[in-house]
Amino acid sequence: FELLTKDLCYMAKYLLDDQQGFLPFAAVVNDAGELAYVMFEDSSTCDDVNAYLNASVASLRTLVAEEKSTAVGICVDTKISDELNVPVDALHCTLEHSNGTVQNIVIPYKVRETGEYTLKPSYEIDDQANFNVFGSDFAPDRD
């Protein structure tokens, strides 16, 4: 999952620098090891991130089945609480492999005075929540 995480972070940083934020997006790895980014556009659900994620995951399920994908990563721009319980901007990447392996990575970030976004060191969280892209049951909505 290391390369998938690196690619998701690269794209997320680009979107942050360019647009100061982004809707959730995904990257899919096929059997040949090739990576493709997946951005979803559904203007009817863009105001509700949970609805947007539901629609996105439904599209991803179809895509991974058609493309015979082996792994998928979904990146969300979110807020987490730091050790002092202060809200901090972060990327949350949920990575799933077709073999059932799941990994959740959090990458805090900050905005410099220049407007540039700086990613801080990532860490894995002990959260096995996933989107079940390779399965038929979708995980509950995330806050």
C-alpha positions in Angstrom: 0.0 0.0 0.0 3.0 2.3 0.3 3.1 3.4 -3.3 -0.7 3.8 -3.5 -0.5 6.0 -0.4 2.3 8.0 -1.9 0.4 8.6 -5.1 -2.8 9.6 -3.3 -0.8 12.1 -1.2 0.8 13.5 -4.3 -2.5 14.1 -6.0 -4.1 15.5 -2.8 -1.2 18.0 -2.3 -1.6 19.1 -5.9 -5.3 19.6 -5.4 -4.8 21.4 -2.1 -2.2 23.7 -3.6 -4.3 24.3 -6.7 -7.8 24.4 -5.3 -7.4 24.8 -1.5 -9.5 21.6 -1.0 -11.1 18.8 -2.8 -13.9 16.3 -2.8 -13.0 12.6 -2.1 -11.2 10.9 -4.9 -9.8 7.4 -5.5 -6.9 5.7 -7.2 -7.3 2.2 -8.6 -4.5 -0.3 -9.3 -5.1 -3.0 -12.0 -3.7 -6.5 -12.3 -0.7 -5.1 -14.3 0.2 -2.7 -11.5 -0.9 0.4 -13.4 -2.5 3.2 -11.3 -5.4 5.4 -12.5 -7.0 8.2 -10.6 -10.8 8.4 -10.3 -12.5 11.7 -9.7 -16.3 11.7 -9.4 -18.6 14.4 -10.5 -22.2 14.3 -9.3 -23.4 17.8 -8.6 -26.5 16.6 -6.9 -24.5 15.1 -4.0 -21.5 17.5 -3.8 -23.0 19.4 -0.8 -23.2 16.2 1.3 -19.9 14.4 1.6 -21.5 11.1 2.8 -23.9 11.0 -0.1 -21.0 11.8 -2.4 -19.0 9.0 -0.9 -21.9 6.6 -1.3 -22.2 7.5 -5.0 -18.5 7.3 -5.5 -18.1 3.9 -3.9 -21.0 2.5 -6.0 -19.1 3.7 -9.1 -15.8 2.3 -7.8 -17.4 -1.2 -7.3 -18.4 -1.3 -10.9 -15.0 0.0 -12.1 -12.9 -2.5 -10.0 -15.1 -5.4 -11.3 -14.7 -4.3 -15.0 -11.0 -3.5 -14.8 -10.1 -6.5 -12.7 -8.5 -4.2 -10.1 -6.3 -5.5 -7.3 -6.3 -2.4 -5.0 -8.0 0.8 -4.4 -7.4 3.9 -2.3 -9.9 6.6 -1.3 -8.6 9.9 -0.1 -10.7 12.3 1.9 -9.9 15.9 3.1 -11.0 15.9 6.7 -10.3 17.2 10.2 -9.0 15.0 13.0 -8.3 15.8 16.7 -4.7 16.1 17.8 -3.3 14.9 21.1 -4.7 18.1 22.7 -8.2 17.5 21.2 -7.7 20.4 18.8 -9.1 20.0 15.2 -6.3 19.6 12.7 -6.6 19.4 8.9 -5.7 16.0 7.5 -5.9 13.6 4.7 -7.6 10.2 5.5 -6.7 7.4 3.0 -8.6 4.2 3.2 -6.7 1.5 1.2 -8.3 -1.8 0.3 -6.8 -4.9 -1.5 -8.9 -7.4 -3.3 -7.6 -10.0 -0.8 -9.5 -8.2 2.0 -6.6 -6.3 3.5 -7.5 -2.8 4.7 -5.3 0.0 5.9 -6.3 3.5 7.1 -3.6 6.2 6.9 -3.9 9.7 8.3 -1.6 12.5 7.0 -2.0 15.8 8.9 -1.2 19.0 7.0 -0.9 22.7 7.5 -1.1 25.8 5.4 2.0 28.0 5.4 1.8 31.8 5.3 2.8 31.5 1.7 -0.4 29.5 1.0 1.5 26.3 0.3 0.3 23.2 1.9 2.8 21.0 3.9 2.1 17.4 4.6 3.3 16.1 8.0 4.4 12.5 8.7 1.7 10.0 8.1 0.6 7.3 10.6 -1.7 4.3 10.5 -4.8 4.3 12.6 -6.2 1.2 14.2 -9.5 1.7 12.4 -10.6 -1.2 10.2 -13.5 0.8 8.8 -13.6 0.5 5.0 -15.8 1.1 2.0 -15.9 -2.6 1.0 -15.2 -1.7 -2.6 -14.4 -5.3 -3.4 -17.5 -6.6 -1.5 -21.2 -6.0 -1.7 -21.8 -4.4 1.7 -21.1 -0.7 2.1 -19.7 0.5 5.4 -21.9 3.0 7.3 -21.6 6.7 6.6 -18.6 8.5 8.0 -18.7 11.8 9.8 
